[in-house]
Structure formats: structure tokens, C-alpha cells
Amino acid sequence: MIDFSRARQNMVESQLRTNQVTDRRVLEGFETMPRELFVAEGRAGVAYCDEDVPCGAGRCLLEPMILARLLQALDIGANDVVLDVGCGTGYSSAVISRLATTVVGLECEPALAARANALMTELAIDNVMIAEGVLAAGHPAQAPYDAILVNGAAEEVPSALTDQLTEGGRLGVVCVGGGCRTGSATLFVRSGGVVSGRKLFDAAVPVLPGFESRKGFVF
């Protein structure tokens, strides 16, 4: 029988601490959240491996190291309101719930959104709201956001998302071009009404639905 508590600690020690994740609050979020509950049926045994793990409906939980480094770069404060785009079954939203005051988990797949809702209830997480809708449109009803996490890659970052950032707000996403899965984790910051980005590290994750580039668009 798998000792998930030990597996969780090993993940933090061998995948996160050794890959420049030093933020204590981020590390504690990963140490306390049972990732095995959020993966697809039959995948609990590989929940803590250092790769993307399927969570159903053709989607996956991001590799722990990539997710942790994005969250660390977003520098989420205790009073922040965060939008988690493509939250899937809610793992990333649950981790962020340990960092922020309010989290909106946005999901386009009804089955995944339903499971995310159920898991928030099961784990008694009361500061996460799961919303169902088009991922690239964000969730303007709760905007503006101090931070936005995009749980996957984007060939194009929609202005609908950056428009929902507050002044000083941050958006973390893996940017790719030409349909290639290998890209760059990038942090965008809204300052003076202008959004600019900087590369953080190389990363390879699946492109989220609706984040493909438009015909003729060059990223």
C-alpha cells in the first residue's frame, strides 16, 4: 500500500526544493494537499511523479515543479484574489487556497468542474469557487485579479485575461509558438496599464483548449 504522505514529502524534497522552489508558503501548500485525490481513476499510484498526470477529459495536472515555480513567481499574497484558469479537478486551486484569500477556479469541462466542486467540499476548502466557462474568456464577474495562473500552455495569451488583472497584477503561463509543446514559463505584469512579460524557465506542458494561436498569428 502506498504511503501517500511519504510520497508527498519526497516530491517536495526531491522535485521542488532541488529546483529553486524556496517559498515556504508554496512548499507548505504542496506538503499538505493530497494530490492523489485529484488525478484520474487508477492514477493515484503515479500522482507524485515528476511529470504531468492525467486527471480526466483529456487534461492533466501540471508537473509539480512547473506548477510550484509558476506559483512562486506569481508571489501570491494572503489578501490576493486569484483566477486559476483550466483548474481541471481543482488541485492547483486547492494549493492556491493556502496562499490567497479567494480563488476562482475556471474550468470548461463540466465533469472536471463537478469533481473539483466535490473535492473542495470533501477537503473543507471554503475559499475556492469553481466556475464553469470558456477558459480564454477568464471570469470577469470576479475581476480584477491580483494574480492569474494559466494551467497549461498558450500559443496566444488572450487580452481578455490580461484585461482582468489589477494594477500590479501578475499572470503566469507557459508560452509556446507554432504548435510546439516546448516553451517558456513566462510572467506577465500589468503596470501603468501596460502588460509586459519576462521568461522564467523552459517548460513543456499541453496547450489549453482555446489558447491556440489564431490563423496567421505569430507569437
Number of C-alpha atoms within 10 A of each C-alpha: 4 8 8 16 13 11 20 20 16 15 20 23 15 12 20 22 15 11 14 12 21 14 15 9 17 22 19 14 19 24 20 14 18 19 23 19 17 27 23 19 11 9 15 17 14 16 27 23 15 16 17 20 21 19 23 17 12 8 24 23 27 22 19 23 23 26 24 27 21 24 23 19 18 21 16 23 14 12 11 17 24 32 32 29 29 31 30 32 31 32 25 28 31 29 25 27 21 21 23 20 16 21 28 25 30 28 25 19 21 14 14 22 23 17 16 26 19 15 18 20 12 9 12 10 15 12 17 25 18 23 21 17 17 16 23 23 15 28 23 14 7 13 17 20 26 25 28 29 25 25 27 26 28 27 24 19 22 17 12 14 22 23 18 24 26 18 17 16 23 26 29 26 25 30 27 25 18 11 14 14 18 16 21 20 25 21 22 23 24 20 14 8 12 12 18 13 13 11 14 16 14 13 19 21 25 19 21 18 16 17 18 20 18 11 6 6 11 10 13
